[in-house]
Amino acid sequence: MPDLKLAKLPDRTPVKITITLQPELNAALRQYAEAYRTTYGQAESVSELIPFMLVAFLASDRGFAKAQKDGLQAPPPNADIRRRGRRASHQPASPTNTEE
């Protein structure tokens, strides 16, 4: 078998997660999608925006980054998480997560 420079690609099978949101958070997400449309001139659904919002949140969470560095489970090898130096204000919410 040849020794290839490119390693075997990681699993890229999407995982579907269903969550339940409080009405206030749902309204805020819809407002964000509208702000996105106004800013970029392209409409994106809330469900399309959420994965990118989560990536940005995780990339900006210094406590999480430290926990990962200190031995918390490593992120997936194909995760494109970039650190940003700004913090966004947010309103806490407590969604209920259920995996399918």
C-alpha positions as CSV (number, residue, x, y, z in Angstrom):
1,M,0.0,0.0,0.0
2,P,1.4,3.4,-0.9
3,D,2.4,5.9,1.8
4,L,0.2,8.9,1.0
5,K,0.8,12.4,2.4
6,L,-3.0,12.9,2.9
7,A,-4.3,10.9,5.8
8,K,-7.7,9.1,5.6
9,L,-10.5,11.7,5.7
10,P,-12.5,11.9,8.9
11,D,-16.2,11.0,9.2
12,R,-18.2,13.9,7.7
13,T,-21.6,12.4,8.2
14,P,-23.9,15.2,9.5
15,V,-25.6,14.7,12.9
16,K,-29.1,15.9,13.4
17,I,-29.9,17.4,16.8
18,T,-33.4,18.6,17.8
19,I,-33.8,21.3,20.5
20,T,-36.7,23.0,22.2
21,L,-36.4,26.8,22.5
22,Q,-38.1,29.3,24.7
23,P,-40.3,31.7,22.7
24,E,-38.0,34.6,23.5
25,L,-34.9,32.8,22.1
26,N,-36.8,31.7,19.0
27,A,-37.8,35.4,18.4
28,A,-34.2,36.5,18.9
29,L,-32.9,34.0,16.4
30,R,-35.5,35.1,13.8
31,Q,-34.4,38.7,14.4
32,Y,-30.8,37.7,13.9
33,A,-31.7,36.0,10.6
34,E,-33.4,39.2,9.5
35,A,-30.3,41.2,10.6
36,Y,-28.2,38.8,8.6
37,R,-30.4,39.3,5.5
38,T,-30.3,43.1,5.9
39,T,-26.5,43.1,6.3
40,Y,-25.5,40.6,3.6
41,G,-28.5,40.9,1.2
42,Q,-29.0,37.1,1.3
43,A,-31.7,35.3,3.4
44,E,-30.6,32.3,5.4
45,S,-32.9,30.3,7.6
46,V,-32.4,30.1,11.3
47,S,-31.5,26.4,11.0
48,E,-28.8,27.2,8.5
49,L,-27.3,29.9,10.7
50,I,-27.3,28.1,14.0
51,P,-24.3,25.7,13.3
52,F,-22.2,28.7,12.3
53,M,-23.3,30.6,15.4
54,L,-22.3,27.7,17.6
55,V,-18.9,27.4,15.9
56,A,-18.3,31.2,16.5
57,F,-19.5,30.8,20.2
58,L,-17.2,27.9,20.9
59,A,-14.3,29.6,19.2
60,S,-14.8,32.7,21.5
61,D,-15.2,30.8,24.7
62,R,-11.8,31.0,26.5
63,G,-12.8,28.8,29.3
64,F,-13.8,26.0,26.9
65,A,-10.5,26.5,25.0
66,K,-8.6,26.1,28.3
67,A,-10.5,23.0,29.3
68,Q,-9.7,21.5,25.9
69,K,-6.0,22.4,26.3
70,D,-6.1,20.8,29.8
71,G,-7.3,17.5,28.5
72,L,-11.0,17.8,27.7
73,Q,-12.0,15.8,24.7
74,A,-10.4,17.2,21.5
75,P,-12.6,18.8,18.8
76,P,-13.2,16.8,15.6
77,P,-10.2,16.9,13.3
78,N,-12.2,18.7,10.5
79,A,-13.6,21.4,12.7
80,D,-12.8,24.8,11.3
81,I,-12.9,26.8,14.6
82,R,-11.1,30.1,14.5
83,R,-10.4,32.2,17.5
84,R,-11.7,35.8,17.4
85,G,-10.8,38.6,19.8
86,R,-14.2,40.0,20.3
87,R,-17.0,39.1,22.6
88,A,-20.7,39.3,21.7
89,S,-23.3,40.1,24.2
90,H,-26.0,37.5,24.6
91,Q,-29.0,36.7,26.6
92,P,-28.8,33.4,28.4
93,A,-31.4,30.7,27.6
94,S,-31.9,27.2,28.6
95,P,-32.8,25.1,25.6
96,T,-33.6,21.4,26.1
97,N,-31.4,19.2,23.9
98,T,-32.5,15.8,22.5
99,E,-30.5,13.8,20.0
100,E,-32.1,11.8,17.3
